[in-house]
Amino acid sequence: MPNERLAPVDELAATYRGIIKTRAYRSLLGISDVQDDLKLREVLARYLGETRGLNCDPENILITRGGQMSMFLIASMLLNKGDNLIVGKRNFYLANQVFEYNGANLIEVSSDNEGIDLLAVEKICQSMPIKGIFITPHHHHPTTVTLALERRLHLLELSRKYNFAVIEDDYDYDFHYDCGPILPIASSDCLGNVIYFGSFSKILSSLIRIGYLVAPKEIILELKKVKRLFDYPGDSVMERTLAELIRDGIIQRYLKKALKAYKARRDLFCHILETKFEDLFRFQKPSGGMAIWAEVLKPYSLDKIADAALAKKLYIAHGEKYALKNEKPHHIRLGFAGLNEDEIRSALRILRDVSSETISPKNEKGVFSKL
Ligand SMILES: Cc1ncc(COP(=O)(O)O)c(C=O)c1O
């Protein structure tokens, strides 16, 4: 989760208030074929071109209520019962649920440090028809791996050769700490095989439910038909608010500030994990994003740690959502971006204490009080 406390809430509130009080807002009402705010699509078309190399017009964009809705719209438009869809082995569980709900037969493919194994993807394509692949190119959820540039291009080639759709969920594009981001697969796609989406919920707050989806015009028209069935006309006032904040450069300035803060938080979080948790976790420092993916080492029990932490008001996932079939959960995603430095220290102190207690109740308690 992002840190709402850094977000330009005052500017957002003032802009929202201004829009709802003026005629600009009234003109958004009562237009029956309007499904989202044209101004936001215009501003976004420019912004996505400047920041991500996406060559798109407002007609290539559909505003949604975030990444989750984008996924659902795409799945319900694209999939028929029994269609094969490739996903990463360990994938964002809500994405898998959306695809399965819409009839997909999920085929899981492993990854390494450069992302999904494309030799395996090609082998699968040779043996059965594939409708699409779901990719999170920056900081795959949950493993935080970034898909390497060569693999992005190779994946695009495969999608042309075997005629499948690439569903590109770029939820974490804005947060890179060691180098710049890699351009989206959609930025190299001239045949229209890629449907790209992103969201403001990861930028500003998980409560700001505005996302966007970029695709060829015909696909956008189809997606609009589905969207109209359950979210008409969307949140016009917030859409216009974001259009103005981007137009005025407020989101861009905020992103620079957040990037700096999150980098410091990642460094502190990883430093403490590296120096005080070697016995508990194995992990790689992520190059971006808002979370760390860690393997819990034996003999610790993630279940017991999570229960004990919750008793001290620290929420840690039990890990079952990321466990493979018949596997005892032993991986965990730890979010750092939403916590300031003091909160990171106290959260990790609790984690250290409860971990020690679950192994030997008295021994190590208090050892890490200087975190
Ligand atoms: C990989 C990934 N994609 C999409 C989403 C959905 O985001 P949104 O809040 O925009 O619906 C999430 C939410 O955590 C996510 O982790």
The ligand as an SDF file (V2000), in Angstrom:
LIG
                    3D

 16 16  0  0  0  0  0  0  0  0999 V2000
   -0.5070   -6.9010   -8.9420 C   0  0  0  0  0  0  0  0  0  0  0  0
   -1.7400   -6.1330   -8.6300 C   0  0  0  0  0  0  0  0  0  0  0  0
   -2.5330   -5.7610   -9.6300 N   0  0  0  0  0  0  0  0  0  0  0  0
   -3.6650   -5.0810   -9.4030 C   0  0  0  0  0  0  0  0  0  0  0  0
   -4.0670   -4.7590   -8.1300 C   0  0  0  0  0  0  0  0  0  0  0  0
   -5.3610   -4.0520   -7.9390 C   0  0  0  0  0  0  0  0  0  0  0  0
   -5.1650   -2.7360   -7.6580 O   0  0  0  0  0  0  0  0  0  0  0  0
   -6.3320   -1.6460   -7.5100 P   0  0  0  0  0  0  0  0  0  0  0  0
   -6.2530   -1.1900   -6.1080 O   0  0  0  0  0  0  0  0  0  0  0  0
   -5.9920   -0.6110   -8.4890 O   0  0  0  0  0  0  0  0  0  0  0  0
   -7.6280   -2.3110   -7.8160 O   0  0  0  0  0  0  0  0  0  0  0  0
   -3.2720   -5.1230   -7.0550 C   0  0  0  0  0  0  0  0  0  0  0  0
   -3.6660   -4.7780   -5.6850 C   0  0  0  0  0  0  0  0  0  0  0  0
   -2.9920   -5.0370   -4.7230 O   0  0  0  0  0  0  0  0  0  0  0  0
   -2.0680   -5.8300   -7.3150 C   0  0  0  0  0  0  0  0  0  0  0  0
   -1.2810   -6.2070   -6.3140 O   0  0  0  0  0  0  0  0  0  0  0  0
  1  2  1  0
  2  3  1  0
  2 15  2  0
  3  4  2  0
  4  5  1  0
  5  6  1  0
  5 12  2  0
  6  7  1  0
  7  8  1  0
  8  9  2  0
  8 10  1  0
  8 11  1  0
 12 13  1  0
 12 15  1  0
 13 14  2  0
 15 16  1  0
M  END
$$$$
